[in-house]
Amino acid sequence: MATGGWVYIMADRYRGTMYVGVTADVAARVAQHRAGEGSDFCRRYGLDRLVWAERTETTLDAIAHEKRIKRWQRDWKFELIERDNREWRDLFETLG
């Protein structure tokens, strides 16, 4: 049975290096990234700020959306983030 998923973007700073990921539990995954256990890329570049996240109905939807976003130009990703998070605040504390 497929369950919902999350697509998310981690960053190091305003309009800095970004990582697009997918997970079933965004809070746990971001905690892993922040602890340096989430991915080699995030650890290498110090990506510890959750700047965007979107829930999808199924895991397959999340994977497809992640793949689409990964192909986007940087400016398109900036627009996506800034639509709801102009200041690139860390959204980790807002997860509930």
C-alpha positions as CSV (number, residue, x, y, z in Angstrom):
1,M,0.0,0.0,0.0
2,A,1.5,3.4,-1.0
3,T,1.5,6.1,1.5
4,G,2.0,9.9,1.2
5,G,5.4,11.4,0.7
6,W,7.3,14.7,0.9
7,V,9.5,16.6,-1.5
8,Y,11.8,19.0,0.2
9,I,14.7,21.4,-0.4
10,M,17.6,21.9,2.0
11,A,19.9,24.9,1.7
12,D,23.0,26.4,3.4
13,R,21.9,30.0,3.1
14,Y,19.8,32.5,1.1
15,R,20.0,31.5,-2.6
16,G,23.0,29.2,-1.8
17,T,23.6,25.5,-2.4
18,M,20.4,23.4,-2.5
19,Y,19.5,19.8,-2.2
20,V,16.2,18.4,-3.4
21,G,15.1,15.2,-1.6
22,V,12.1,12.9,-1.1
23,T,11.0,11.1,2.1
24,A,8.0,9.6,3.9
25,D,8.8,11.5,7.1
26,V,10.2,15.0,6.5
27,A,10.8,15.9,10.1
28,A,12.9,12.7,10.7
29,R,14.8,13.2,7.4
30,V,15.7,16.8,8.1
31,A,16.9,15.8,11.6
32,Q,19.2,13.3,9.9
33,H,20.5,16.0,7.6
34,R,21.1,18.3,10.5
35,A,23.0,15.6,12.3
36,G,25.2,15.0,9.3
37,E,23.6,11.6,8.6
38,G,21.2,12.5,5.9
39,S,23.3,12.5,2.8
40,D,27.0,13.0,1.8
41,F,26.0,16.1,-0.3
42,C,24.2,17.8,2.6
43,R,27.1,17.0,5.0
44,R,29.8,18.2,2.5
45,Y,28.1,21.5,1.8
46,G,26.6,22.2,5.3
47,L,23.0,22.1,4.1
48,D,21.0,22.2,7.4
49,R,18.2,24.6,6.6
50,L,14.8,23.3,5.4
51,V,13.6,26.0,3.0
52,W,10.7,24.3,1.2
53,A,8.6,21.2,1.6
54,E,5.5,19.9,0.0
55,R,3.3,16.9,0.9
56,T,2.1,14.6,-1.9
57,E,-0.7,12.0,-1.9
58,T,1.6,9.1,-2.7
59,T,5.2,8.2,-2.5
60,L,5.3,7.7,-6.2
61,D,4.0,11.3,-6.7
62,A,6.7,12.5,-4.4
63,I,9.4,10.7,-6.3
64,A,8.1,12.0,-9.7
65,H,7.9,15.6,-8.3
66,E,11.4,15.4,-6.9
67,K,12.8,14.2,-10.3
68,R,11.0,17.1,-12.0
69,I,12.4,19.7,-9.6
70,K,15.9,18.3,-9.9
71,R,15.8,19.1,-13.6
72,W,14.7,22.7,-13.1
73,Q,16.9,25.7,-13.5
74,R,18.2,27.2,-10.2
75,D,16.1,30.3,-10.8
76,W,12.9,28.2,-11.0
77,K,13.8,26.6,-7.7
78,F,14.4,30.0,-6.2
79,E,10.9,31.1,-7.3
80,L,9.4,27.9,-5.8
81,I,11.0,28.5,-2.5
82,E,10.3,32.3,-2.4
83,R,6.6,31.8,-3.3
84,D,6.0,30.8,0.4
85,N,9.4,31.5,2.1
86,R,10.8,34.8,0.8
87,E,13.4,35.1,3.6
88,W,14.6,31.5,3.2
89,R,13.8,30.8,6.9
90,D,14.5,27.4,8.3
91,L,11.1,25.7,8.3
92,F,12.1,22.8,10.5
93,E,10.6,24.2,13.6
94,T,7.2,24.7,11.8
95,L,6.8,21.0,11.1
96,G,4.1,19.5,13.3
